[in-house]
Amino acid sequence: MSSKGFIKSYSIIRNNQAILNGEEFLKGAPEDDFATFIRSLYKRLEITHSPFYKMDDMCKLGLMATELILKDAAIKEKYTETEIGVVLSNSSSSLHTDTSYYETVRDKNNYFPSPAVFVYTLPNIVIGEICIRNKIKGENTFFIFEEYNPEFITDYVNNLFSSGKLKSCIAGWVEFCEGKYEVFLYLAESDQGDNTIKHTTEQIKKIYNF
Amino acid sequence: MEDLVNQLKVQIIKALKLEDVKPEDINPTAPLFGDGLGLDSIDALELIVLLEKEYGLRVENAASAKKIFLSIQSMADYIAEHKKA
């Protein structure tokens, strides 16, 4: 399939390391747990967004990866709210938080369902958090695959561009389960502008080292 | 009463994950919602769960909830009054 878009920026967060456009942005200490590392990244990005602390781990992960790719992208200057979309995917859906919620209701003698945990028991809540933070109102979808499927996501986003529904899209993979995490997000644009990376499966595999 | 207020501050910070707030930052008579701590509707539900889980007190209706959750002081007053009964 021919390219119908271009990649403006991309981020990878895994193994206590955050990468922006191929360059290391932050490396945590090997002994840091996820909570410590993601808080360090939040502080390093110099963000003031208090809802961050209340989010589940997958939302924190997706939001920080988005902050990285939008940091210098100036999308608000180029696009309207509805011209920007979000297309994400992962393999374990919201299972990590589903399990946390289950723990609050498992014991009938200690039955205190947590509303704050319950609201994160859907995978697409991460899209909502990204959209709220960045005032994005365009097309959005969350897919579940056994593993990252760059062919599908690339085609899907390029079709949104060619149909005229979007001019810009945050896309990729946000996985968090049982303490293991990996996120690869990128900002794709329909117009080339000063972008040099085509939005193709081959390029995605190359920059993600898939 | 002061001990209860301080205990509530710590419990609320933990339950609502207010990681950037310290107990001494909270004015016990300041509104919990709106201009005070800026809590939302999900936080309100968590406060109801906290009252039941930590103090065995159930909030029976929305009208009483509005009075109970005005501030940390009003929560402490409610707990003190109903725990005695």
Interface residues (C-beta under 8 A of the other chain):
Chain A: R39 S50 Y53 K54 F112 P113 S114 P115 A116 V119
Chain B: A15 L16 K17 L18 E19 D20 G38 I42 D43 L45 E46 V49 E52 K53
